[in-house]
Amino acid sequence: DMAGGWITVILIGIYVLVYQSIGFLISTAVYLFLQILVLCPEEKRNIPLFGFISIITPVFIYTMFVYLINMPLPKGIFGF
């Protein structure tokens, strides 16, 4: 629906603004969790699964970029 589309645009805008300062891992995990909540119907929401996916996915991507491709991603405020 239109509300979900507008919320997605807002979430992407916020993600772009905080990406450099907060870092890849935290900003991507929060963005993914919120985006999954927006896109998933209320009757099918599984918060623990969404949290797991939102943490594992950025960690996997970060590992691939940093250790396999040797391309560092923004570390952010916590230095990882």
Secondary structure, 3 states (H helix, E strand, C coil): CHHHHHHHHHHHHHHHHHHHHHCHHHHHHHHHHHHHHHHCCHHHCCHHHHHHHHHHHHHHHHHHHHHHCCCCCCCHHHCC
